[in-house]
Amino acid sequence: MAIMITDECINCGACEPECPNNAIYEGGVEWSFSEGTSLSGEYTKPDGTVVDADETHDAESEDFYFIVTDKCTECVGFHEEPQCASVCPVDCCVDDPDHEETEEQLLAKKDSMHF
């Protein structure tokens, strides 16, 4: 599963620097696949969709920190547990039930972004 940030977020920012994939952004901030990864040019996402890794995308939340699901690997391949959840003072970094992935899928996603 990817991790998501609930609306109980207090916007403390503790989670953002902990993410090895740069998948966490402050509310209202645009994001791209290339930020914090080895990606540039065309990138094929795990679902087969081809995107421009350098293209900026609108913020997924205007009010709270958010996690880009397509960049989140639950820290698999980097740490034993999701670092955002381990540092969150209000426990609002939780499993996203809408985005279940196996450990193998998460490792493949990590390997595709960091080469």
N, CA, C and O atoms as a printed pandas DataFrame, in Angstrom:
     atom_number atom_name residue_name chain_id  residue_number  x_coord  y_coord  z_coord
0              1         N          MET        A               1    0.826   -1.194    0.000
1              2        CA          MET        A               1    0.000    0.000    0.000
2              3         C          MET        A               1    0.862    1.246    0.000
3              4         O          MET        A               1    1.921    1.282    0.626
4              5         N          ALA        A               2    0.415    2.238   -0.686
5              6        CA          ALA        A               2    1.042    3.542   -0.552
6              7         C          ALA        A               2    0.571    4.141    0.769
7              8         O          ALA        A               2   -0.381    3.661    1.384
8              9         N          ILE        A               3    1.240    5.172    1.179
9             10        CA          ILE        A               3    0.861    5.880    2.402
10            11         C          ILE        A               3    0.103    7.143    1.991
11            12         O          ILE        A               3    0.388    7.732    0.948
12            13         N          MET        A               4   -0.840    7.548    2.797
13            14        CA          MET        A               4   -1.564    8.793    2.566
14            15         C          MET        A               4   -1.533    9.622    3.848
15            16         O          MET        A               4   -1.301    9.098    4.937
16            17         N          ILE        A               5   -1.769   10.907    3.699
17            18        CA          ILE        A               5   -1.832   11.819    4.849
18            19         C          ILE        A               5   -3.284   12.222    5.031
19            20         O          ILE        A               5   -3.921   12.717    4.102
20            21         N          THR        A               6   -3.798   12.011    6.213
21            22        CA          THR        A               6   -5.203   12.328    6.491
22            23         C          THR        A               6   -5.372   13.817    6.772
23            24         O          THR        A               6   -4.399   14.554    6.930
24            25         N          ASP        A               7   -6.629   14.236    6.831
25            26        CA          ASP        A               7   -6.912   15.647    7.084
26            27         C          ASP        A               7   -6.686   16.047    8.538
27            28         O          ASP        A               7   -6.968   17.183    8.919
28            29         N          GLU        A               8   -6.177   15.115    9.358
29            30        CA          GLU        A               8   -5.781   15.459   10.718
30            31         C          GLU        A               8   -4.381   16.068   10.753
31            32         O          GLU        A               8   -3.884   16.431   11.819
32            33         N          CYS        A               9   -3.746   16.178    9.581
33            34        CA          CYS        A               9   -2.398   16.744    9.470
34            35         C          CYS        A               9   -2.361   18.151   10.075
35            36         O          CYS        A               9   -3.243   18.974    9.827
36            37         N          ILE        A              10   -1.331   18.402   10.865
37            38        CA          ILE        A              10   -1.170   19.724   11.488
38            39         C          ILE        A              10   -0.149   20.578   10.732
39            40         O          ILE        A              10    0.245   21.645   11.203
40            41         N          ASN        A              11    0.276   20.104    9.557
41            42        CA          ASN        A              11    1.223   20.834    8.707
42            43         C          ASN        A              11    2.542   21.148    9.401
43            44         O          ASN        A              11    3.105   22.227    9.215
44            45         N          CYS        A              12    3.033   20.208   10.196
45            46        CA          CYS        A              12    4.290   20.440   10.903
46            47         C          CYS        A              12    5.497   20.270    9.985
47            48         O          CYS        A              12    6.558   20.840   10.240
48            49         N          GLY        A              13    5.335   19.477    8.903
49            50        CA          GLY        A              13    6.419   19.283    7.957
50            51         C          GLY        A              13    7.452   18.249    8.352
51            52         O          GLY        A              13    8.457   18.101    7.658
52            53         N          ALA        A              14    7.243   17.533    9.438
53            54        CA          ALA        A              14    8.225   16.541    9.894
54            55         C          ALA        A              14    8.426   15.423    8.877
55            56         O          ALA        A              14    9.522   14.873    8.772
56            57         N          CYS        A              15    7.397   15.089    8.140
57            58        CA          CYS        A              15    7.442   13.965    7.207
58            59         C          CYS        A              15    8.236   14.270    5.932
59            60         O          CYS        A              15    8.945   13.401    5.425
60            61         N          GLU        A              16    8.125   15.460    5.429
61            62        CA          GLU        A              16    8.674   15.793    4.102
62            63         C          GLU        A              16   10.155   15.458    3.928
63            64         O          GLU        A              16   10.501   14.801    2.946
64            65         N          PRO        A              17   11.044   15.875    4.830
65            66        CA          PRO        A              17   12.466   15.576    4.606
66            67         C          PRO        A              17   12.830   14.111    4.809
67            68         O          PRO        A              17   13.931   13.699    4.445
68            69         N          GLU        A              18   11.937   13.323    5.377
69            70        CA          GLU        A              18   12.216   11.911    5.639
70            71         C          GLU        A              18   12.002   11.021    4.422
71            72         O          GLU        A              18   12.495    9.893    4.394
72            73         N          CYS        A              19   11.284   11.499    3.425
73            74        CA          CYS        A              19   10.898   10.667    2.286
74            75         C          CYS        A              19   12.052   10.489    1.301
75            76         O          CYS        A              19   12.531   11.474    0.740
76            77         N          PRO        A              20   12.509    9.251    1.078
77            78        CA          PRO        A              20   13.624    9.011    0.158
78            79         C          PRO        A              20   13.242    9.178   -1.312
79            80         O          PRO        A              20   14.117    9.230   -2.176
80            81         N          ASN        A              21   11.948    9.264   -1.600
81            82        CA          ASN        A              21   11.479    9.424   -2.980
82            83         C          ASN        A              21   11.005   10.836   -3.295
83            84         O          ASN        A              21   10.572   11.117   -4.413
84            85         N          ASN        A              22   11.089   11.712   -2.318
85            86        CA          ASN        A              22   10.552   13.059   -2.468
86            87         C          ASN        A              22    9.099   12.998   -2.944
87            88         O          ASN        A              22    8.704   13.707   -3.870
88            89         N          ALA        A              23    8.315   12.138   -2.295
89            90        CA          ALA        A              23    6.912   11.956   -2.652
90            91         C          ALA        A              23    5.980   12.797   -1.802
91            92         O          ALA        A              23    4.770   12.793   -2.029
92            93         N          ILE        A              24    6.519   13.524   -0.821
93            94        CA          ILE        A              24    5.695   14.310    0.094
94            95         C          ILE        A              24    5.895   15.792   -0.202
95            96         O          ILE        A              24    7.018   16.285   -0.310
96            97         N          TYR        A              25    4.767   16.480   -0.329
97            98        CA          TYR        A              25    4.799   17.897   -0.667
98            99         C          TYR        A              25    3.880   18.681    0.263
99           100         O          TYR        A              25    2.872   18.172    0.755
100          101         N          GLU        A              26    4.257   19.918    0.484
101          102        CA          GLU        A              26    3.419   20.815    1.271
102          103         C          GLU        A              26    2.161   21.158    0.472
103          104         O          GLU        A              26    2.208   21.228   -0.757
104          105         N          GLY        A              27    1.061   21.368    1.147
105          106        CA          GLY        A              27   -0.178   21.735    0.475
106          107         C          GLY        A              27    0.026   22.921   -0.456
107          108         O          GLY        A              27    0.678   23.900   -0.092
108          109         N          GLY        A              28   -0.532   22.831   -1.654
109          110        CA          GLY        A              28   -0.454   23.896   -2.633
110          111         C          GLY        A              28    0.777   23.877   -3.519
111          112         O          GLY        A              28    0.883   24.694   -4.433
112          113         N          VAL        A              29    1.714   22.966   -3.273
113          114        CA          VAL        A              29    2.969   22.935   -4.027
114          115         C          VAL        A              29    2.842   21.972   -5.213
115          116         O          VAL        A              29    2.380   20.840   -5.066
116          117         N          GLU        A              30    3.264   22.450   -6.394
117          118        CA          GLU        A              30    3.303   21.586   -7.575
118          119         C          GLU        A              30    4.409   20.553   -7.410
119          120         O          GLU        A              30    5.342   20.763   -6.634
120          121         N          TRP        A              31    4.314   19.433   -8.138
121          122        CA          TRP        A              31    5.289   18.358   -8.007
122          123         C          TRP        A              31    5.612   17.777   -9.381
123          124         O          TRP        A              31    4.892   17.997  -10.355
124          125         N          SER        A              32    6.722   17.025   -9.433
125          126        CA          SER        A              32    7.079   16.290  -10.652
126          127         C          SER        A              32    7.727   14.968  -10.257
127          128         O          SER        A              32    8.212   14.810   -9.136
128          129         N          PHE        A              33    7.730   14.023  -11.190
129          130        CA          PHE        A              33    8.361   12.732  -10.936
130          131         C          PHE        A              33    9.871   12.873  -10.795
131          132         O          PHE        A              33   10.494   12.100  -10.068
132          133         N          SER        A              34   10.466   13.840  -11.474
133          134        CA          SER        A              34   11.929   13.970  -11.475
134          135         C          SER        A              34   12.483   14.484  -10.150
135          136         O          SER        A              34   13.641   14.219   -9.827
136          137         N          GLU        A              35   11.691   15.203   -9.390
137          138        CA          GLU        A              35   12.171   15.751   -8.120
138          139         C          GLU        A              35   12.523   14.633   -7.142
139          140         O          GLU        A              35   11.662   13.835   -6.773
140          141         N          GLY        A              36   13.783   14.575   -6.723
141          142        CA          GLY        A              36   14.221   13.606   -5.731
142          143         C          GLY        A              36   14.427   12.206   -6.263
143          144         O          GLY        A              36   14.616   11.270   -5.486
144          145         N          THR        A              37   14.394   12.044   -7.593
145          146        CA          THR        A              37   14.602   10.735   -8.209
146          147         C          THR        A              37   15.665   10.866   -9.297
147          148         O          THR        A              37   16.221   11.944   -9.509
148          149         N          SER        A              38   15.940    9.768   -9.977
149          150        CA          SER        A              38   16.891    9.775  -11.101
150          151         C          SER        A              38   16.192   10.020  -12.428
151          152         O          SER        A              38   16.829    9.963  -13.480
152          153         N          LEU        A              39   14.920   10.287  -12.398
153          154        CA          LEU        A              39   14.124   10.372  -13.620
154          155         C          LEU        A              39   14.302   11.685  -14.356
155          156         O          LEU        A              39   14.496   12.742  -13.755
156          157         N          SER        A              40   14.231   11.587  -15.683
157          158        CA          SER        A              40   14.128   12.748  -16.562
158          159         C          SER        A              40   13.605   12.246  -17.896
159          160         O          SER        A              40   13.749   11.066  -18.213
160          161         N          GLY        A              41   13.005   13.121  -18.672
161          162        CA          GLY        A              41   12.431   12.701  -19.948
162          163         C          GLY        A              41   11.207   11.829  -19.742
163          164         O          GLY        A              41   10.464   12.005  -18.777
164          165         N          GLU        A              42   11.001   10.885  -20.653
165          166        CA          GLU        A              42    9.838   10.001  -20.551
166          167         C          GLU        A              42   10.025    8.976  -19.437
167          168         O          GLU        A              42   11.105    8.412  -19.261
168          169         N          TYR        A              43    8.953    8.752  -18.695
169          170        CA          TYR        A              43    8.952    7.750  -17.622
170          171         C          TYR        A              43    7.691    6.906  -17.776
171          172         O          TYR        A              43    6.591    7.436  -17.934
172          173         N          THR        A              44    7.862    5.604  -17.728
173          174        CA          THR        A              44    6.725    4.703  -17.792
174          175         C          THR        A              44    6.365    4.280  -16.376
175          176         O          THR        A              44    7.132    3.591  -15.705
176          177         N          LYS        A              45    5.196    4.700  -15.935
177          178        CA          LYS        A              45    4.717    4.362  -14.600
178          179         C          LYS        A              45    4.394    2.873  -14.535
179          180         O          LYS        A              45    4.209    2.234  -15.571
180          181         N          PRO        A              46    4.326    2.315  -13.326
181          182        CA          PRO        A              46    4.036    0.884  -13.184
182          183         C          PRO        A              46    2.751    0.431  -13.894
183          184         O          PRO        A              46    2.635   -0.734  -14.275
184          185         N          ASP        A              47    1.789    1.343  -14.072
185          186        CA          ASP        A              47    0.540    0.961  -14.752
186          187         C          ASP        A              47    0.660    1.021  -16.272
187          188         O          ASP        A              47   -0.309    0.755  -16.983
188          189         N          GLY        A              48    1.868    1.377  -16.782
189          190        CA          GLY        A              48    2.103    1.432  -18.216
190          191         C          GLY        A              48    1.928    2.804  -18.838
191          192         O          GLY        A              48    2.265    2.995  -20.007
192          193         N          THR        A              49    1.414    3.757  -18.091
193          194        CA          THR        A              49    1.228    5.103  -18.586
194          195         C          THR        A              49    2.586    5.782  -18.746
195          196         O          THR        A              49    3.428    5.716  -17.851
196          197         N          VAL        A              50    2.793    6.431  -19.881
197          198        CA          VAL        A              50    4.037    7.154  -20.128
198          199         C          VAL        A              50    3.797    8.636  -19.835
199          200         O          VAL        A              50    2.845    9.238  -20.330
200          201         N          VAL        A              51    4.683    9.203  -19.022
201          202        CA          VAL        A              51    4.574   10.611  -18.649
202          203         C          VAL        A              51    5.921   11.292  -18.834
203          204         O          VAL        A              51    6.953   10.632  -18.957
204          205         N          ASP        A              52    5.900   12.609  -18.852
205          206        CA          ASP        A              52    7.132   13.398  -18.862
206          207         C          ASP        A              52    7.542   13.593  -17.404
207          208         O          ASP        A              52    6.831   14.246  -16.640
208          209         N          ALA        A              53    8.669   13.035  -17.024
209          210        CA          ALA        A              53    9.107   13.081  -15.626
210          211         C          ALA        A              53    9.355   14.501  -15.137
211          212         O          ALA        A              53    9.280   14.766  -13.937
212          213         N          ASP        A              54    9.647   15.408  -16.049
213          214        CA          ASP        A              54    9.947   16.787  -15.664
214          215         C          ASP        A              54    8.714   17.689  -15.639
215          216         O          ASP        A              54    8.784   18.831  -15.186
216          217         N          GLU        A              55    7.598   17.176  -16.121
217          218        CA          GLU        A              55    6.366   17.960  -16.145
218          219         C          GLU        A              55    5.883   18.220  -14.725
219          220         O          GLU        A              55    5.921   17.324  -13.881
220          221         N          THR        A              56    5.432   19.431  -14.457
221          222        CA          THR        A              56    4.894   19.734  -13.135
222          223         C          THR        A              56    3.402   19.422  -13.100
223          224         O          THR        A              56    2.686   19.601  -14.085
224          225         N          HIS        A              57    2.958   18.953  -11.943
225          226        CA          HIS        A              57    1.560   18.586  -11.719
226          227         C          HIS        A              57    1.002   19.455  -10.596
227          228         O          HIS        A              57    1.731   19.889   -9.704
228          229         N          ASP        A              58   -0.280   19.693  -10.658
229          230        CA          ASP        A              58   -0.935   20.474   -9.617
230          231         C          ASP        A              58   -0.857   19.753   -8.277
231          232         O          ASP        A              58   -0.773   18.527   -8.211
232          233         N          ALA        A              59   -0.887   20.539   -7.229
233          234        CA          ALA        A              59   -0.903   19.989   -5.875
234          235         C          ALA        A              59   -2.124   19.099   -5.705
235          236         O          ALA        A              59   -3.194   19.399   -6.235
236          237         N          GLU        A              60   -1.968   18.016   -4.974
237          238        CA          GLU        A              60   -3.087   17.116   -4.716
238          239         C          GLU        A              60   -3.916   17.568   -3.523
239          240         O          GLU        A              60   -5.016   17.064   -3.295
240          241         N          SER        A              61   -3.386   18.516   -2.765
241          242        CA          SER        A              61   -4.112   19.139   -1.653
242          243         C          SER        A              61   -3.644   20.583   -1.555
243          244         O          SER        A              61   -2.457   20.874   -1.707
244          245         N          GLU        A              62   -4.559   21.458   -1.307
245          246        CA          GLU        A              62   -4.204   22.866   -1.119
246          247         C          GLU        A              62   -3.969   23.187    0.357
247          248         O          GLU        A              62   -3.289   24.158    0.688
248          249         N          ASP        A              63   -4.538   22.362    1.239
249          250        CA          ASP        A              63   -4.548   22.682    2.661
250          251         C          ASP        A              63   -3.548   21.908    3.512
251          252         O          ASP        A              63   -3.077   22.421    4.527
252          253         N          PHE        A              64   -3.220   20.684    3.114
253          254        CA          PHE        A              64   -2.381   19.829    3.939
254          255         C          PHE        A              64   -1.251   19.229    3.111
255          256         O          PHE        A              64   -1.305   19.203    1.882
256          257         N          TYR        A              65   -0.232   18.750    3.806
257          258        CA          TYR        A              65    0.810   17.989    3.129
258          259         C          TYR        A              65    0.140   16.802    2.449
259          260         O          TYR        A              65   -0.881   16.302    2.922
260          261         N          PHE        A              66    0.719   16.353    1.333
261          262        CA          PHE        A              66    0.159   15.215    0.616
262          263         C          PHE        A              66    1.283   14.333    0.101
263          264         O          PHE        A              66    2.424   14.773   -0.039
264          265         N          ILE        A              67    0.943   13.081   -0.179
265          266        CA          ILE        A              67    1.892   12.101   -0.703
266          267         C          ILE        A              67    1.457   11.725   -2.111
267          268         O          ILE        A              67    0.304   11.358   -2.334
268          269         N          VAL        A              68    2.378   11.818   -3.053
269          270        CA          VAL        A              68    2.106   11.403   -4.425
270          271         C          VAL        A              68    2.184    9.881   -4.472
271          272         O          VAL        A              68    3.260    9.299   -4.341
272          273         N          THR        A              69    1.048    9.256   -4.657
273          274        CA          THR        A              69    0.948    7.802   -4.633
274          275         C          THR        A              69    1.918    7.144   -5.609
275          276         O          THR        A              69    2.552    6.142   -5.279
276          277         N          ASP        A              70    2.032    7.706   -6.806
277          278        CA          ASP        A              70    2.895    7.096   -7.824
278          279         C          ASP        A              70    4.378    7.195   -7.491
279          280         O          ASP        A              70    5.192    6.556   -8.157
280          281         N          LYS        A              71    4.754    7.979   -6.477
281          282        CA          LYS        A              71    6.154    8.062   -6.052
282          283         C          LYS        A              71    6.401    7.358   -4.717
283          284         O          LYS        A              71    7.554    7.123   -4.353
284          285         N          CYS        A              72    5.350    7.023   -3.989
285          286        CA          CYS        A              72    5.493    6.416   -2.662
286          287         C          CYS        A              72    5.804    4.929   -2.772
287          288         O          CYS        A              72    5.109    4.185   -3.463
288          289         N          THR        A              73    6.856    4.512   -2.082
289          290        CA          THR        A              73    7.219    3.092   -2.024
290          291         C          THR        A              73    7.159    2.562   -0.597
291          292         O          THR        A              73    7.676    1.481   -0.316
292          293         N          GLU        A              74    6.534    3.309    0.302
293          294        CA          GLU        A              74    6.489    2.944    1.721
294          295         C          GLU        A              74    7.893    2.755    2.284
295          296         O          GLU        A              74    8.083    2.047    3.273
296          297         N          CYS        A              75    8.864    3.385    1.655
297          298        CA          CYS        A              75   10.280    3.310    2.036
298          299         C          CYS        A              75   10.888    1.928    1.815
299          300         O          CYS        A              75   12.007    1.671    2.259
300          301         N          VAL        A              76   10.163    1.030    1.131
301          302        CA          VAL        A              76   10.694   -0.296    0.812
302          303         C          VAL        A              76   11.963   -0.126   -0.016
303          304         O          VAL        A              76   11.998    0.638   -0.981
304          305         N          GLY        A              77   12.992   -0.846    0.377
305          306        CA          GLY        A              77   14.278   -0.737   -0.298
306          307         C          GLY        A              77   15.181    0.327    0.299
307          308         O          GLY        A              77   16.360    0.411   -0.044
308          309         N          PHE        A              78   14.631    1.141    1.192
309          310        CA          PHE        A              78   15.405    2.179    1.867
310          311         C          PHE        A              78   15.451    1.958    3.378
311          312         O          PHE        A              78   16.517    2.008    3.992
312          313         N          HIS        A              79   14.273    1.713    3.973
313          314        CA          HIS        A              79   14.133    1.603    5.427
314          315         C          HIS        A              79   13.204    0.441    5.770
315          316         O          HIS        A              79   12.505   -0.087    4.905
316          317         N          GLU        A              80   13.209    0.061    7.018
317          318        CA          GLU        A              80   12.366   -1.045    7.487
318          319         C          GLU        A              80   10.892   -0.664    7.598
319          320         O          GLU        A              80   10.023   -1.535    7.553
320          321         N          GLU        A              81   10.605    0.629    7.742
321          322        CA          GLU        A              81    9.228    1.088    7.878
322          323         C          GLU        A              81    9.095    2.459    7.232
323          324         O          GLU        A              81   10.093    3.156    7.048
324          325         N          PRO        A              82    7.870    2.853    6.884
325          326        CA          PRO        A              82    7.669    4.186    6.292
326          327         C          PRO        A              82    8.133    5.271    7.264
327          328         O          PRO        A              82    7.640    5.370    8.388
328          329         N          GLN        A              83    9.078    6.070    6.815
329          330        CA          GLN        A              83    9.660    7.077    7.690
330          331         C          GLN        A              83    8.689    8.208    8.011
331          332         O          GLN        A              83    8.749    8.780    9.099
332          333         N          CYS        A              84    7.799    8.536    7.082
333          334        CA          CYS        A              84    6.818    9.591    7.361
334          335         C          CYS        A              84    5.950    9.208    8.553
335          336         O          CYS        A              84    5.693   10.026    9.436
336          337         N          ALA        A              85    5.504    7.958    8.566
337          338        CA          ALA        A              85    4.654    7.492    9.668
338          339         C          ALA        A              85    5.420    7.445   10.983
339          340         O          ALA        A              85    4.857    7.710   12.045
340          341         N          SER        A              86    6.705    7.108   10.911
341          342        CA          SER        A              86    7.474    6.993   12.153
342          343         C          SER        A              86    7.752    8.346   12.797
343          344         O          SER        A              86    7.959    8.408   14.009
344          345         N          VAL        A              87    7.764    9.430   12.027
345          346        CA          VAL        A              87    8.048   10.751   12.607
346          347         C          VAL        A              87    6.803   11.609   12.807
347          348         O          VAL        A              87    6.883   12.669   13.428
348          349         N          CYS        A              88    5.667   11.176   12.298
349          350        CA          CYS        A              88    4.449   11.991   12.379
350          351         C          CYS        A              88    3.960   12.082   13.825
351          352         O          CYS        A              88    3.681   11.058   14.447
352          353         N          PRO        A              89    3.854   13.305   14.366
353          354        CA          PRO        A              89    3.436   13.451   15.765
354          355         C          PRO        A              89    1.948   13.209   16.007
355          356         O          PRO        A              89    1.527   13.042   17.151
356          357         N          VAL        A              90    1.143   13.190   14.933
357          358        CA          VAL        A              90   -0.302   12.994   15.116
358          359         C          VAL        A              90   -0.803   11.731   14.410
359          360         O          VAL        A              90   -2.011   11.537   14.269
360          361         N          ASP        A              91    0.112   10.883   13.971
361          362        CA          ASP        A              91   -0.237    9.607   13.338
362          363         C          ASP        A              91   -1.217    9.758   12.172
363          364         O          ASP        A              91   -2.176    8.995   12.055
364          365         N          CYS        A              92   -0.966   10.754   11.308
365          366        CA          CYS        A              92   -1.856   10.937   10.162
366          367         C          CYS        A              92   -1.268   10.396    8.863
367          368         O          CYS        A              92   -1.888   10.536    7.809
368          369         N          CYS        A              93   -0.091    9.785    8.912
369          370        CA          CYS        A              93    0.487    9.097    7.754
370          371         C          CYS        A              93    0.111    7.627    7.891
371          372         O          CYS        A              93    0.694    6.894    8.690
372          373         N          VAL        A              94   -0.872    7.209    7.099
373          374        CA          VAL        A              94   -1.460    5.882    7.253
374          375         C          VAL        A              94   -1.508    5.161    5.906
375          376         O          VAL        A              94   -1.349    5.782    4.855
376          377         N          ASP        A              95   -1.729    3.843    5.946
377          378        CA          ASP        A              95   -1.898    3.075    4.716
378          379         C          ASP        A              95   -3.077    3.617    3.920
379          380         O          ASP        A              95   -4.127    3.936    4.477
380          381         N          ASP        A              96   -2.884    3.716    2.612
381          382        CA          ASP        A              96   -3.945    4.167    1.712
382          383         C          ASP        A              96   -4.664    2.931    1.174
383          384         O          ASP        A              96   -4.118    2.232    0.320
384          385         N          PRO        A              97   -5.874    2.646    1.655
385          386        CA          PRO        A              97   -6.566    1.427    1.247
386          387         C          PRO        A              97   -6.938    1.409   -0.237
387          388         O          PRO        A              97   -7.260    0.350   -0.775
388          389         N          ASP        A              98   -6.897    2.551   -0.899
389          390        CA          ASP        A              98   -7.224    2.619   -2.323
390          391         C          ASP        A              98   -6.037    2.303   -3.217
391          392         O          ASP        A              98   -6.190    2.209   -4.435
392          393         N          HIS        A              99   -4.844    2.137   -2.625
393          394        CA          HIS        A              99   -3.635    1.886   -3.413
394          395         C          HIS        A              99   -2.796    0.776   -2.780
395          396         O          HIS        A              99   -1.731    1.032   -2.217
396          397         N          GLU        A             100   -3.288   -0.452   -2.880
397          398        CA          GLU        A             100   -2.573   -1.600   -2.326
398          399         C          GLU        A             100   -1.515   -2.073   -3.320
399          400         O          GLU        A             100   -1.792   -2.222   -4.510
400          401         N          GLU        A             101   -0.297   -2.308   -2.820
401          402        CA          GLU        A             101    0.795   -2.811   -3.635
402          403         C          GLU        A             101    1.576   -3.838   -2.825
403          404         O          GLU        A             101    1.694   -3.720   -1.605
404          405         N          THR        A             102    2.101   -4.834   -3.504
405          406        CA          THR        A             102    2.919   -5.834   -2.832
406          407         C          THR        A             102    4.322   -5.275   -2.617
407          408         O          THR        A             102    4.686   -4.249   -3.192
408          409         N          GLU        A             103    5.098   -5.952   -1.793
409          410        CA          GLU        A             103    6.482   -5.542   -1.571
410          411         C          GLU        A             103    7.260   -5.581   -2.895
411          412         O          GLU        A             103    8.094   -4.713   -3.154
412          413         N          GLU        A             104    6.984   -6.582   -3.720
413          414        CA          GLU        A             104    7.656   -6.696   -5.012
414          415         C          GLU        A             104    7.313   -5.506   -5.912
415          416         O          GLU        A             104    8.189   -4.973   -6.594
416          417         N          GLN        A             105    6.051   -5.090   -5.917
417          418        CA          GLN        A             105    5.643   -3.935   -6.719
418          419         C          GLN        A             105    6.309   -2.660   -6.210
419          420         O          GLN        A             105    6.746   -1.824   -6.999
420          421         N          LEU        A             106    6.383   -2.516   -4.885
421          422        CA          LEU        A             106    7.013   -1.328   -4.308
422          423         C          LEU        A             106    8.507   -1.288   -4.632
423          424         O          LEU        A             106    9.049   -0.225   -4.936
424          425         N          LEU        A             107    9.168   -2.439   -4.566
425          426        CA          LEU        A             107   10.597   -2.504   -4.937
426          427         C          LEU        A             107   10.794   -2.173   -6.408
427          428         O          LEU        A             107   11.736   -1.463   -6.760
428          429         N          ALA        A             108    9.928   -2.672   -7.262
429          430        CA          ALA        A             108   10.025   -2.375   -8.696
430          431         C          ALA        A             108    9.824   -0.885   -8.949
431          432         O          ALA        A             108   10.510   -0.297   -9.786
432          433         N          LYS        A             109    8.891   -0.275   -8.230
433          434        CA          LYS        A             109    8.650    1.161   -8.371
434          435         C          LYS        A             109    9.895    1.934   -7.916
435          436         O          LYS        A             109   10.324    2.875   -8.583
436          437         N          LYS        A             110   10.466    1.532   -6.786
437          438        CA          LYS        A             110   11.686    2.174   -6.284
438          439         C          LYS        A             110   12.797    2.066   -7.311
439          440         O          LYS        A             110   13.464    3.053   -7.621
440          441         N          ASP        A             111   12.998    0.847   -7.846
441          442        CA          ASP        A             111   14.077    0.627   -8.815
442          443         C          ASP        A             111   13.858    1.433  -10.096
443          444         O          ASP        A             111   14.825    1.857  -10.730
444          445         N          SER        A             112   12.607    1.646  -10.480
445          446        CA          SER        A             112   12.327    2.405  -11.699
446          447         C          SER        A             112   12.608    3.897  -11.526
447          448         O          SER        A             112   12.867    4.599  -12.504
448          449         N          MET        A             113   12.559    4.384  -10.278
449          450        CA          MET        A             113   12.793    5.810  -10.025
450          451         C          MET        A             113   14.221    6.137   -9.636
451          452         O          MET        A             113   14.661    7.277   -9.780
452          453         N          HIS        A             114   14.958    5.133   -9.137
453          454        CA          HIS        A             114   16.323    5.359   -8.644
454          455         C          HIS        A             114   17.257    4.352   -9.325
455          456         O          HIS        A             114   17.274    3.173   -8.974
456          457         N          PHE        A             115   18.020    4.828  -10.289
457          458        CA          PHE        A             115   18.935    3.925  -10.996
458          459         C          PHE        A             115   20.316    4.520  -11.067
459          460         O          PHE        A             115   21.225    3.905  -11.626
